[in-house]
Amino acid sequence: MDAVPIVISGSGAMGREVARAAAADPAVEPLAFIDALAGGDQCEGLPRYREAEACLDAHRPAVIVDFSNAAWTPMLARAALARGVRLVIGTTGLPDEFIAELRRETEARALAAVVAPNFAIGAVLLMHFARQAARFFDHAEIIELHHAGKVDAPSGTAKTTAERMVEARGEPFRHVGAELRTVAGTRGGELGGVAIHSVRLPGLVAHQEVLLGGLGQTLSLRHDSTGRESFMPGVLAAVKAVLTAEGLSLGLDELFGLA
């Protein structure tokens, strides 16, 4: 099989990690970067473009891997789909309206896209196990911990985990408040009865703990990414799978037989 030609959207830490991982995989060929905000015309030995259309027309990739920002991703996706290019998206904080549009467009054009809140295989398994456990507990909380530069809170992984747990349970969890709050916000945010707490500190990468409580017992599920390389096996698996997929896939569950 020929190597899958890809373009990488976003030349930050994640984008550069994708380029290095793709270069080391003989089944994937990184061609270029797209980054409207970065200076310079080179990154990781690859050309860097400011405009998506110019890059896509010059290199004609099969797949775009996007780790950019929620304002840029919709514009990128429209340019890609118009040219028959498939998408693997790791950008979080995307609005529901864009997800619905992406689903319509991939189906209408017989193309495919993968949008995943987390590409670490352990994080995918954590969400799967949390969804299974949700049916057996009435109370749940999520603590997500990320590096200080993360833009959105809560993380896409935490939000997706909570949504899937509530869906599996079939009703909201029982949220425990506080009779007296001496500091506002100390019980975190809430989604479907699941309290979510976001930690942002230098030295962290990406970490999440799901806590479930019942009568006389608790269950704790935790995953830690200590380096960005932890996301690369999932990214490369998605790049290869999206070539033969159809429509929009949310998460990597289907790739690993967990759907």
N, C-alpha and C positions, 0 to 999 in steps of 0.2 A: 504494500500500500504506500502511495506517495505521502510525503510529509504534509500535514495540514498547515497551509499558510495562514498566519494570524497577524493582525495588527493589535496593538495594545493601546487602549485609551486611558490616559493618566500615567505620568512618569514620576509619580511619587514613590514612596518606599515599596508599596505593594506592586505597582506597575513594573518597577525595576526587578523585583523578585520574580515576577511572572516571566520577564524576558530571560533571566538567567536560567530558570527552570525549563523554559521552552527550548532554549539553545542546547541544553544538556539532554533533551529527549529527541532521539532521531525521528520520531513520528510527528514532530511539530516543528514548524519553521517560522520563527519570528521575523517579521519584515520591517516594521516601523512602529513609531509611537505617534499618537495624536495627543497634544496637550496645548490648549488655547492659552494657558496662563504661564507656561514655562518659557524661560529664555534659552537661547542656543538652538542649533539645528541638529545636534547629535545627543544621543543618550544610550549608554550601554553598547556603543558601537553601531547603533541603528539610527537612521534618519528620523528627525522629529518634526512633525507638522503642526501648525496651529489650526488649520481648517480640516474638518473631517472629509469633506467632499474631495479636496485635492489629494489627500492621502489615499482614500479609497480608489479614486480613479487611476492613480499612479501605480498602485500595488495590487489591486484586485484580490484581496484576501478572501478566504472562505469563511473565516470567523473573526469577530472582534471580541477581545476580552476587555471589559470595562471596569476599572476601579478609579472612578473620577469623583463626581459630585452630583447630587440630585437635580441641580439646575441644568447641567450639561447633558446628562444621560438621555433624556427624551429627544433632544436635537440630534444627538449621535445616532440613536436608534432609528429615527426617521430616515436619515441619510443612508444608513446601512441597509435597511429593509428595501428601500427604493432601488438598491443596486444588487439585491439578492444575497446579501451577506447575513449570516447567522450571528447570534449574539450570546455571549456568556457574561452575565452582569453580576458583579459583586458590590456595586454601589448600594448603600442603604439609605433609608429615608425617602424612598421614591413614593410619590403620591398614588393613591388608589386609582385615580383617573388615568394615570399613565399605564399602570399595570393592565387595566381594562383595555386601553387602546392597543397595547402590545399584544394582548391575547387576540383581539380582533384582527390585527394586521398580519400576525404570523399565520393565522388560519386562512385568511383571505389570499395570502401570497404563497401558501404551501411552504412556508419556511419554519424555523424553530428558534426559540430563545430559552435560555436557562437563567432564571433570576434566583440567586441563593443568598440568604443572609449570612451564611458561614460556609466556607469550603473545607474546613478541617473535618476529617472523617469522624473524629471523636466527638465533635460538636453535633454532627448529624445524628450520631448514635444517642447522644444525650437527649436531644429533642425527641427522638423516637421512644426512648425509655420513659421520659417524662410524660409523654402522651399516653403510654400504657398505664403508668402509675396513677394518672389523674382520675381514673374511674373509681379508685379505691380510697381516696382521701377527700376530706371536705375543706381543708385549708392548704394554701400553697403560697409561697413567696419566692421571688427570684432576686438574687444579687448578681449583678453583672459588673465586672471590673475591666477597665480598658486604659490604655495610655492617655496621657494628658492632651494629645492632639486630636482625639476623636471628636468629630463635629456634632453628631447626633446623640441624644439620650432620650429614652433608653436605646440600647443597641438594637439593630434589626434582629439579631438572634434572640434576645430576650423578649422582644415584642412578638415574634413568630412563635416562640416557645409557649408563651402565655395563651396566645390565640388558639394554638393547637390543643393545649391542655383543656381549655374551656370547651372547645368543640368535641373532644373525646368524652368529656364528662357529661355533656348535654345540658348543662346549666352552669350558672356562675358559681365560683367557690364562695365560701363564707369568709368574708373579709373581717378581720379583727381590727378595729380602730383603737383609739386611746381616749380614755375618759378625760385626761388632762394632757394637753400638748404644750410644753413649755418652750419648745422650739418648733416653728412651723415647718412642715414637710418631713418630719422625722419618720413618719410611717411610709414614706415613699409615694410613688404614683400607684395607680390601680387600673388594672385591665381585667374585666370579667371576674372581679373578686380577688385576683392575684396581685399582691403588693410587689412592686418592682423597685429596686434600689440601684442607682447608678453610681459607681465609684470611678473617679478619674485621677490617676496618679502617674507621674514619671516612673519608669521602671517596669510598668505593667505592659503586657501586649494585649491579650484577649482571654478573659476568664469568665466562667459562669457557674453559679451554684443554684440548683433548684431544691428547695426545702418543702417537704410535704408533711403535714401533721394530722394525726388522728388520736383516738382515745388511747393514751398510755404509750404512744410510739411516734417516732419521726422517721422519715426516709430522706437521705441527702444524696443528691446526684451532682457531681462536679466535673468540669472539664477545664483544662488549662492549655493554652497555646503559649509556649515560652519563646517562640520565634515565628516569623512570618513564613518560614519554609514549611510550617505545618499545614498551610493552606494549599500548597502547590499540588500534591497528588490529586486533590479534589478538583482544582482548576483544570489540570490537564485531562482528567477523566471527563469533565464536562465538555471540554473542547472537542474531544474525540466523539463523545456521544451525541452532541448536538448536530453533527453532520447527518445522522440518519433519523433524528427525532422529528416529531411533528408538533406544531403549536407551541404553547408556552408551558414550561415546567417551572414550578415554584419549589425551590430546594432541590437537594440531591437525592431525595428518598427513592425516586424511581430508578436512579442509576444503581443503587445498592440493594434493590429489591425490598425496600422498606415501606413503600407506599401502601 
